[in-house]
Amino acid sequence: MTALDRLAATVAGRKGGDPATSWTAKLLAAGPEACAKKFGEEAVEAVIEAVKGDRDRLTSEAADVLYHLVVMLASRDVTLDAVMAELDRRAGTSGIAEKAGRG
């Protein structure tokens, strides 16, 4: 089990939990829109650190982005397994061809 798998399992286990005792439960209780907003904030912070070139801060912000992505997915009942299956489906396909196939 990878760290990302463990994170997804933890987030799933906190869904419906007590928002007074769990940050994850608090985020999920706030609803999908709030989870998406928080994900966006963390993504912007990661971009800022990438531009600055601070590897340690970027690493920390990237971890926040992954956490908040998993929370946002859980808020809409999308599993990490579903995302990984989509990545597997795309494997071996160029990004240009994949994007062209969407239109």
N, CA, C and O atoms as CSV, one atom per row, in Angstrom:
chain,resi,resn,atom,element,x,y,z
A,1,MET,N,N,0.856,-1.179,0.000
A,1,MET,CA,C,0.000,0.000,0.000
A,1,MET,C,C,0.902,1.244,0.000
A,1,MET,O,O,1.824,1.359,0.808
A,2,THR,N,N,0.621,2.150,-0.905
A,2,THR,CA,C,1.410,3.378,-0.999
A,2,THR,C,C,0.905,4.420,-0.002
A,2,THR,O,O,-0.163,4.271,0.592
A,3,ALA,N,N,1.693,5.469,0.164
A,3,ALA,CA,C,1.291,6.574,1.037
A,3,ALA,C,C,-0.015,7.199,0.535
A,3,ALA,O,O,-0.864,7.595,1.333
A,4,LEU,N,N,-0.169,7.284,-0.778
A,4,LEU,CA,C,-1.398,7.850,-1.344
A,4,LEU,C,C,-2.594,6.948,-1.073
A,4,LEU,O,O,-3.690,7.434,-0.799
A,5,ASP,N,N,-2.389,5.643,-1.147
A,5,ASP,CA,C,-3.460,4.701,-0.808
A,5,ASP,C,C,-3.854,4.844,0.666
A,5,ASP,O,O,-5.038,4.842,1.005
A,6,ARG,N,N,-2.847,4.967,1.534
A,6,ARG,CA,C,-3.131,5.130,2.969
A,6,ARG,C,C,-3.886,6.432,3.218
A,6,ARG,O,O,-4.813,6.477,4.027
A,7,LEU,N,N,-3.481,7.491,2.514
A,7,LEU,CA,C,-4.165,8.774,2.651
A,7,LEU,C,C,-5.623,8.641,2.227
A,7,LEU,O,O,-6.518,9.104,2.934
A,8,ALA,N,N,-5.869,8.017,1.084
A,8,ALA,CA,C,-7.243,7.851,0.595
A,8,ALA,C,C,-8.078,7.040,1.579
A,8,ALA,O,O,-9.248,7.349,1.804
A,9,ALA,N,N,-7.482,6.006,2.164
A,9,ALA,CA,C,-8.205,5.192,3.151
A,9,ALA,C,C,-8.518,6.003,4.405
A,9,ALA,O,O,-9.604,5.877,4.970
A,10,THR,N,N,-7.585,6.823,4.836
A,10,THR,CA,C,-7.813,7.668,6.015
A,10,THR,C,C,-8.938,8.662,5.746
A,10,THR,O,O,-9.835,8.833,6.572
A,11,VAL,N,N,-8.886,9.317,4.586
A,11,VAL,CA,C,-9.927,10.292,4.230
A,11,VAL,C,C,-11.283,9.591,4.172
A,11,VAL,O,O,-12.262,10.111,4.709
A,12,ALA,N,N,-11.360,8.439,3.541
A,12,ALA,CA,C,-12.627,7.696,3.459
A,12,ALA,C,C,-13.131,7.341,4.853
A,12,ALA,O,O,-14.333,7.399,5.111
A,13,GLY,N,N,-12.239,6.983,5.736
A,13,GLY,CA,C,-12.623,6.631,7.099
A,13,GLY,C,C,-13.111,7.804,7.925
A,13,GLY,O,O,-13.848,7.627,8.895
A,14,ARG,N,N,-12.704,8.994,7.542
A,14,ARG,CA,C,-13.116,10.197,8.282
A,14,ARG,C,C,-14.408,10.802,7.741
A,14,ARG,O,O,-15.001,11.679,8.368
A,15,LYS,N,N,-14.837,10.329,6.581
A,15,LYS,CA,C,-16.074,10.841,5.986
A,15,LYS,C,C,-17.229,10.533,6.931
A,15,LYS,O,O,-17.418,9.384,7.331
A,16,GLY,N,N,-17.987,11.536,7.282
A,16,GLY,CA,C,-19.091,11.364,8.215
A,16,GLY,C,C,-18.656,11.408,9.664
A,16,GLY,O,O,-19.467,11.219,10.570
A,17,GLY,N,N,-17.356,11.660,9.885
A,17,GLY,CA,C,-16.838,11.745,11.246
A,17,GLY,C,C,-17.212,13.066,11.906
A,17,GLY,O,O,-17.938,13.883,11.340
A,18,ASP,N,N,-16.706,13.251,13.097
A,18,ASP,CA,C,-17.007,14.441,13.899
A,18,ASP,C,C,-16.146,15.615,13.447
A,18,ASP,O,O,-14.928,15.581,13.617
A,19,PRO,N,N,-16.752,16.650,12.875
A,19,PRO,CA,C,-15.990,17.816,12.424
A,19,PRO,C,C,-15.269,18.547,13.566
A,19,PRO,O,O,-14.338,19.314,13.319
A,20,ALA,N,N,-15.688,18.315,14.788
A,20,ALA,CA,C,-15.033,18.967,15.921
A,20,ALA,C,C,-13.694,18.319,16.260
A,20,ALA,O,O,-12.858,18.923,16.932
A,21,THR,N,N,-13.492,17.083,15.791
A,21,THR,CA,C,-12.264,16.370,16.151
A,21,THR,C,C,-11.402,15.989,14.952
A,21,THR,O,O,-10.311,15.448,15.132
A,22,SER,N,N,-11.868,16.259,13.733
A,22,SER,CA,C,-11.120,15.868,12.536
A,22,SER,C,C,-11.193,16.967,11.483
A,22,SER,O,O,-12.277,17.364,11.054
A,23,TRP,N,N,-10.018,17.456,11.070
A,23,TRP,CA,C,-9.966,18.465,10.013
A,23,TRP,C,C,-10.573,17.904,8.720
A,23,TRP,O,O,-11.290,18.612,8.013
A,24,THR,N,N,-10.292,16.658,8.420
A,24,THR,CA,C,-10.838,16.034,7.223
A,24,THR,C,C,-12.359,15.987,7.290
A,24,THR,O,O,-13.033,16.337,6.321
A,25,ALA,N,N,-12.902,15.559,8.418
A,25,ALA,CA,C,-14.354,15.510,8.580
A,25,ALA,C,C,-14.948,16.905,8.468
A,25,ALA,O,O,-16.032,17.079,7.910
A,26,LYS,N,N,-14.246,17.896,8.993
A,26,LYS,CA,C,-14.724,19.285,8.916
A,26,LYS,C,C,-14.787,19.757,7.465
A,26,LYS,O,O,-15.768,20.369,7.043
A,27,LEU,N,N,-13.734,19.467,6.711
A,27,LEU,CA,C,-13.736,19.839,5.292
A,27,LEU,C,C,-14.876,19.159,4.543
A,27,LEU,O,O,-15.608,19.804,3.793
A,28,LEU,N,N,-15.019,17.862,4.749
A,28,LEU,CA,C,-16.059,17.114,4.046
A,28,LEU,C,C,-17.457,17.583,4.445
A,28,LEU,O,O,-18.356,17.630,3.605
A,29,ALA,N,N,-17.646,17.930,5.715
A,29,ALA,CA,C,-18.948,18.416,6.179
A,29,ALA,C,C,-19.295,19.764,5.546
A,29,ALA,O,O,-20.469,20.109,5.410
A,30,ALA,N,N,-18.270,20.521,5.161
A,30,ALA,CA,C,-18.502,21.830,4.540
A,30,ALA,C,C,-19.013,21.700,3.107
A,30,ALA,O,O,-19.531,22.663,2.542
A,31,GLY,N,N,-18.869,20.515,2.520
A,31,GLY,CA,C,-19.411,20.274,1.188
A,31,GLY,C,C,-18.375,20.328,0.087
A,31,GLY,O,O,-17.271,20.837,0.276
A,32,PRO,N,N,-18.748,19.793,-1.073
A,32,PRO,CA,C,-17.830,19.716,-2.211
A,32,PRO,C,C,-17.287,21.066,-2.669
A,32,PRO,O,O,-16.121,21.167,-3.052
A,33,GLU,N,N,-18.112,22.089,-2.633
A,33,GLU,CA,C,-17.653,23.401,-3.082
A,33,GLU,C,C,-16.538,23.919,-2.188
A,33,GLU,O,O,-15.548,24.457,-2.683
A,34,ALA,N,N,-16.685,23.762,-0.872
A,34,ALA,CA,C,-15.651,24.201,0.065
A,34,ALA,C,C,-14.382,23.374,-0.113
A,34,ALA,O,O,-13.274,23.906,-0.030
A,35,CYS,N,N,-14.542,22.083,-0.357
A,35,CYS,CA,C,-13.373,21.221,-0.582
A,35,CYS,C,C,-12.642,21.646,-1.854
A,35,CYS,O,O,-11.412,21.676,-1.883
A,36,ALA,N,N,-13.384,21.969,-2.892
A,36,ALA,CA,C,-12.780,22.412,-4.151
A,36,ALA,C,C,-12.061,23.740,-3.972
A,36,ALA,O,O,-10.974,23.937,-4.515
A,37,LYS,N,N,-12.651,24.637,-3.228
A,37,LYS,CA,C,-12.024,25.937,-2.967
A,37,LYS,C,C,-10.704,25.745,-2.234
A,37,LYS,O,O,-9.701,26.365,-2.591
A,38,LYS,N,N,-10.694,24.902,-1.225
A,38,LYS,CA,C,-9.479,24.664,-0.455
A,38,LYS,C,C,-8.416,24.010,-1.332
A,38,LYS,O,O,-7.239,24.358,-1.228
A,39,PHE,N,N,-8.803,23.074,-2.188
A,39,PHE,CA,C,-7.866,22.458,-3.124
A,39,PHE,C,C,-7.242,23.530,-4.017
A,39,PHE,O,O,-6.028,23.544,-4.221
A,40,GLY,N,N,-8.063,24.412,-4.540
A,40,GLY,CA,C,-7.562,25.488,-5.404
A,40,GLY,C,C,-6.579,26.390,-4.692
A,40,GLY,O,O,-5.560,26.779,-5.263
A,41,GLU,N,N,-6.878,26.728,-3.441
A,41,GLU,CA,C,-5.958,27.563,-2.653
A,41,GLU,C,C,-4.611,26.878,-2.495
A,41,GLU,O,O,-3.564,27.505,-2.656
A,42,GLU,N,N,-4.641,25.593,-2.181
A,42,GLU,CA,C,-3.396,24.850,-1.989
A,42,GLU,C,C,-2.628,24.710,-3.301
A,42,GLU,O,O,-1.398,24.766,-3.304
A,43,ALA,N,N,-3.335,24.530,-4.408
A,43,ALA,CA,C,-2.672,24.434,-5.707
A,43,ALA,C,C,-1.955,25.738,-6.044
A,43,ALA,O,O,-0.834,25.717,-6.551
A,44,VAL,N,N,-2.593,26.862,-5.767
A,44,VAL,CA,C,-1.963,28.160,-6.017
A,44,VAL,C,C,-0.707,28.313,-5.160
A,44,VAL,O,O,0.317,28.801,-5.638
A,45,GLU,N,N,-0.784,27.896,-3.895
A,45,GLU,CA,C,0.389,27.979,-3.023
A,45,GLU,C,C,1.532,27.124,-3.568
A,45,GLU,O,O,2.693,27.526,-3.491
A,46,ALA,N,N,1.217,25.956,-4.114
A,46,ALA,CA,C,2.250,25.101,-4.704
A,46,ALA,C,C,2.866,25.768,-5.933
A,46,ALA,O,O,4.081,25.712,-6.125
A,47,VAL,N,N,2.048,26.390,-6.750
A,47,VAL,CA,C,2.548,27.094,-7.927
A,47,VAL,C,C,3.503,28.219,-7.507
A,47,VAL,O,O,4.564,28.393,-8.105
A,48,ILE,N,N,3.129,28.961,-6.499
A,48,ILE,CA,C,3.983,30.053,-6.014
A,48,ILE,C,C,5.346,29.521,-5.571
A,48,ILE,O,O,6.380,30.104,-5.896
A,49,GLU,N,N,5.343,28.420,-4.834
A,49,GLU,CA,C,6.609,27.839,-4.375
A,49,GLU,C,C,7.423,27.289,-5.538
A,49,GLU,O,O,8.653,27.351,-5.516
A,50,ALA,N,N,6.751,26.751,-6.552
A,50,ALA,CA,C,7.466,26.255,-7.734
A,50,ALA,C,C,8.163,27.408,-8.454
A,50,ALA,O,O,9.300,27.270,-8.905
A,51,VAL,N,N,7.478,28.535,-8.559
A,51,VAL,CA,C,8.062,29.704,-9.218
A,51,VAL,C,C,9.228,30.251,-8.399
A,51,VAL,O,O,10.246,30.656,-8.959
A,52,LYS,N,N,9.082,30.263,-7.087
A,52,LYS,CA,C,10.155,30.762,-6.217
A,52,LYS,C,C,11.378,29.854,-6.249
A,52,LYS,O,O,12.505,30.321,-6.083
A,53,GLY,N,N,11.158,28.561,-6.461
A,53,GLY,CA,C,12.262,27.625,-6.519
A,53,GLY,C,C,12.678,27.041,-5.181
A,53,GLY,O,O,13.757,26.459,-5.070
A,54,ASP,N,N,11.834,27.189,-4.156
A,54,ASP,CA,C,12.146,26.628,-2.834
A,54,ASP,C,C,11.661,25.176,-2.804
A,54,ASP,O,O,10.467,24.919,-2.646
A,55,ARG,N,N,12.593,24.231,-2.955
A,55,ARG,CA,C,12.235,22.820,-3.062
A,55,ARG,C,C,11.541,22.298,-1.814
A,55,ARG,O,O,10.576,21.541,-1.922
A,56,ASP,N,N,12.008,22.683,-0.636
A,56,ASP,CA,C,11.390,22.197,0.594
A,56,ASP,C,C,9.959,22.702,0.738
A,56,ASP,O,O,9.065,21.939,1.105
A,57,ARG,N,N,9.740,23.978,0.451
A,57,ARG,CA,C,8.382,24.539,0.544
A,57,ARG,C,C,7.492,23.935,-0.540
A,57,ARG,O,O,6.317,23.661,-0.297
A,58,LEU,N,N,8.044,23.728,-1.727
A,58,LEU,CA,C,7.261,23.098,-2.796
A,58,LEU,C,C,6.869,21.684,-2.395
A,58,LEU,O,O,5.734,21.267,-2.627
A,59,THR,N,N,7.783,20.950,-1.803
A,59,THR,CA,C,7.472,19.591,-1.345
A,59,THR,C,C,6.327,19.616,-0.346
A,59,THR,O,O,5.399,18.812,-0.435
A,60,SER,N,N,6.392,20.534,0.600
A,60,SER,CA,C,5.340,20.651,1.607
A,60,SER,C,C,3.998,21.034,0.983
A,60,SER,O,O,2.962,20.454,1.308
A,61,GLU,N,N,4.031,22.007,0.092
A,61,GLU,CA,C,2.789,22.440,-0.567
A,61,GLU,C,C,2.239,21.347,-1.474
A,61,GLU,O,O,1.023,21.193,-1.582
A,62,ALA,N,N,3.113,20.583,-2.128
A,62,ALA,CA,C,2.648,19.490,-2.982
A,62,ALA,C,C,1.927,18.430,-2.147
A,62,ALA,O,O,0.923,17.867,-2.581
A,63,ALA,N,N,2.445,18.163,-0.950
A,63,ALA,CA,C,1.762,17.218,-0.059
A,63,ALA,C,C,0.380,17.747,0.312
A,63,ALA,O,O,-0.586,16.985,0.363
A,64,ASP,N,N,0.286,19.056,0.573
A,64,ASP,CA,C,-1.019,19.660,0.868
A,64,ASP,C,C,-1.965,19.518,-0.326
A,64,ASP,O,O,-3.149,19.227,-0.155
A,65,VAL,N,N,-1.440,19.723,-1.525
A,65,VAL,CA,C,-2.259,19.602,-2.739
A,65,VAL,C,C,-2.803,18.181,-2.873
A,65,VAL,O,O,-3.988,17.991,-3.146
A,66,LEU,N,N,-1.945,17.194,-2.682
A,66,LEU,CA,C,-2.412,15.806,-2.795
A,66,LEU,C,C,-3.472,15.488,-1.749
A,66,LEU,O,O,-4.481,14.853,-2.055
A,67,TYR,N,N,-3.245,15.928,-0.516
A,67,TYR,CA,C,-4.239,15.707,0.541
A,67,TYR,C,C,-5.574,16.340,0.158
A,67,TYR,O,O,-6.616,15.688,0.228
A,68,HIS,N,N,-5.545,17.598,-0.242
A,68,HIS,CA,C,-6.795,18.298,-0.546
A,68,HIS,C,C,-7.446,17.772,-1.823
A,68,HIS,O,O,-8.667,17.847,-1.962
A,69,LEU,N,N,-6.653,17.238,-2.764
A,69,LEU,CA,C,-7.235,16.581,-3.938
A,69,LEU,C,C,-8.015,15.340,-3.515
A,69,LEU,O,O,-9.138,15.122,-3.971
A,70,VAL,N,N,-7.425,14.533,-2.650
A,70,VAL,CA,C,-8.104,13.323,-2.182
A,70,VAL,C,C,-9.381,13.682,-1.424
A,70,VAL,O,O,-10.398,13.006,-1.575
A,71,VAL,N,N,-9.337,14.736,-0.614
A,71,VAL,CA,C,-10.536,15.180,0.109
A,71,VAL,C,C,-11.605,15.646,-0.879
A,71,VAL,O,O,-12.777,15.298,-0.742
A,72,MET,N,N,-11.196,16.433,-1.873
A,72,MET,CA,C,-12.159,16.925,-2.865
A,72,MET,C,C,-12.785,15.759,-3.627
A,72,MET,O,O,-13.994,15.749,-3.855
A,73,LEU,N,N,-11.980,14.784,-4.019
A,73,LEU,CA,C,-12.521,13.608,-4.697
A,73,LEU,C,C,-13.534,12.897,-3.807
A,73,LEU,O,O,-14.616,12.527,-4.262
A,74,ALA,N,N,-13.178,12.708,-2.537
A,74,ALA,CA,C,-14.078,12.020,-1.595
A,74,ALA,C,C,-15.383,12.784,-1.427
A,74,ALA,O,O,-16.439,12.182,-1.232
A,75,SER,N,N,-15.313,14.103,-1.503
A,75,SER,CA,C,-16.529,14.907,-1.330
A,75,SER,C,C,-17.536,14.661,-2.449
A,75,SER,O,O,-18.727,14.930,-2.292
A,76,ARG,N,N,-17.051,14.149,-3.579
A,76,ARG,CA,C,-17.916,13.822,-4.731
A,76,ARG,C,C,-17.978,12.316,-4.995
A,76,ARG,O,O,-18.401,11.873,-6.063
A,77,ASP,N,N,-17.542,11.534,-3.987
A,77,ASP,CA,C,-17.576,10.070,-4.090
A,77,ASP,C,C,-16.795,9.540,-5.291
A,77,ASP,O,O,-17.200,8.564,-5.922
A,78,VAL,N,N,-15.685,10.183,-5.596
A,78,VAL,CA,C,-14.766,9.693,-6.622
A,78,VAL,C,C,-13.592,9.073,-5.883
A,78,VAL,O,O,-12.956,9.729,-5.057
A,79,THR,N,N,-13.305,7.818,-6.176
A,79,THR,CA,C,-12.232,7.131,-5.465
A,79,THR,C,C,-10.884,7.364,-6.138
A,79,THR,O,O,-10.802,7.666,-7.329
A,80,LEU,N,N,-9.849,7.216,-5.353
A,80,LEU,CA,C,-8.504,7.275,-5.893
A,80,LEU,C,C,-8.304,6.137,-6.903
A,80,LEU,O,O,-7.615,6.310,-7.908
A,81,ASP,N,N,-8.899,4.990,-6.635
A,81,ASP,CA,C,-8.818,3.868,-7.579
A,81,ASP,C,C,-9.387,4.250,-8.944
A,81,ASP,O,O,-8.845,3.851,-9.975
A,82,ALA,N,N,-10.465,5.012,-8.955
A,82,ALA,CA,C,-11.056,5.444,-10.226
A,82,ALA,C,C,-10.103,6.370,-10.980
A,82,ALA,O,O,-9.974,6.282,-12.201
A,83,VAL,N,N,-9.446,7.247,-10.250
A,83,VAL,CA,C,-8.482,8.160,-10.875
A,83,VAL,C,C,-7.295,7.363,-11.417
A,83,VAL,O,O,-6.831,7.612,-12.529
A,84,MET,N,N,-6.812,6.418,-10.638
A,84,MET,CA,C,-5.687,5.590,-11.083
A,84,MET,C,C,-6.075,4.754,-12.310
A,84,MET,O,O,-5.259,4.561,-13.211
A,85,ALA,N,N,-7.297,4.266,-12.345
A,85,ALA,CA,C,-7.766,3.506,-13.513
A,85,ALA,C,C,-7.792,4.397,-14.755
A,85,ALA,O,O,-7.473,3.948,-15.856
A,86,GLU,N,N,-8.170,5.647,-14.572
A,86,GLU,CA,C,-8.164,6.583,-15.703
A,86,GLU,C,C,-6.735,6.834,-16.174
A,86,GLU,O,O,-6.483,6.905,-17.377
A,87,LEU,N,N,-5.802,6.969,-15.239
A,87,LEU,CA,C,-4.400,7.136,-15.628
A,87,LEU,C,C,-3.893,5.902,-16.364
A,87,LEU,O,O,-3.175,6.017,-17.357
A,88,ASP,N,N,-4.266,4.726,-15.879
A,88,ASP,CA,C,-3.880,3.486,-16.562
A,88,ASP,C,C,-4.449,3.440,-17.971
A,88,ASP,O,O,-3.777,3.013,-18.910
A,89,ARG,N,N,-5.695,3.883,-18.111
A,89,ARG,CA,C,-6.334,3.891,-19.425
A,89,ARG,C,C,-5.567,4.796,-20.395
A,89,ARG,O,O,-5.467,4.501,-21.585
A,90,ARG,N,N,-5.039,5.879,-19.879
A,90,ARG,CA,C,-4.320,6.843,-20.719
A,90,ARG,C,C,-2.869,6.458,-20.985
A,90,ARG,O,O,-2.229,7.042,-21.860
A,91,ALA,N,N,-2.348,5.502,-20.260
A,91,ALA,CA,C,-0.942,5.127,-20.394
A,91,ALA,C,C,-0.620,4.762,-21.836
A,91,ALA,O,O,-1.367,4.033,-22.488
A,92,GLY,N,N,0.484,5.271,-22.316
A,92,GLY,CA,C,0.925,4.962,-23.669
A,92,GLY,C,C,0.291,5.825,-24.745
A,92,GLY,O,O,0.584,5.664,-25.930
A,93,THR,N,N,-0.577,6.741,-24.336
A,93,THR,CA,C,-1.205,7.652,-25.277
A,93,THR,C,C,-0.557,9.020,-25.120
A,93,THR,O,O,-0.413,9.511,-24.001
A,94,SER,N,N,-0.174,9.624,-26.201
A,94,SER,CA,C,0.443,10.953,-26.085
A,94,SER,C,C,-0.586,11.939,-25.554
A,94,SER,O,O,-1.783,11.798,-25.800
A,95,GLY,N,N,-0.111,12.926,-24.833
A,95,GLY,CA,C,-1.000,13.955,-24.306
A,95,GLY,C,C,-1.738,14.686,-25.398
A,95,GLY,O,O,-2.902,15.047,-25.229
A,96,ILE,N,N,-1.079,14.908,-26.513
A,96,ILE,CA,C,-1.709,15.598,-27.634
A,96,ILE,C,C,-2.856,14.764,-28.203
A,96,ILE,O,O,-3.934,15.289,-28.481
A,97,ALA,N,N,-2.620,13.469,-28.375
A,97,ALA,CA,C,-3.670,12.586,-28.905
A,97,ALA,C,C,-4.815,12.450,-27.895
A,97,ALA,O,O,-5.984,12.429,-28.281
A,98,GLU,N,N,-4.480,12.358,-26.611
A,98,GLU,CA,C,-5.510,12.220,-25.585
A,98,GLU,C,C,-6.406,13.441,-25.562
A,98,GLU,O,O,-7.627,13.308,-25.491
A,99,LYS,N,N,-5.824,14.626,-25.622
A,99,LYS,CA,C,-6.621,15.861,-25.612
A,99,LYS,C,C,-7.475,15.978,-26.875
A,99,LYS,O,O,-8.613,16.442,-26.814
A,100,ALA,N,N,-6.933,15.560,-28.008
A,100,ALA,CA,C,-7.687,15.611,-29.261
A,100,ALA,C,C,-8.888,14.683,-29.205
A,100,ALA,O,O,-9.925,14.977,-29.799
A,101,GLY,N,N,-8.761,13.561,-28.496
A,101,GLY,CA,C,-9.854,12.608,-28.380
A,101,GLY,C,C,-10.991,13.083,-27.501
A,101,GLY,O,O,-12.076,12.503,-27.536
A,102,ARG,N,N,-10.772,14.119,-26.717
A,102,ARG,CA,C,-11.815,14.647,-25.840
A,102,ARG,C,C,-12.820,15.492,-26.595
A,102,ARG,O,O,-13.992,15.556,-26.222
A,103,GLY,N,N,-12.362,16.145,-27.661
A,103,GLY,CA,C,-13.181,17.131,-28.366
A,103,GLY,C,C,-14.209,16.516,-29.185
A,103,GLY,O,O,-14.979,17.218,-29.840
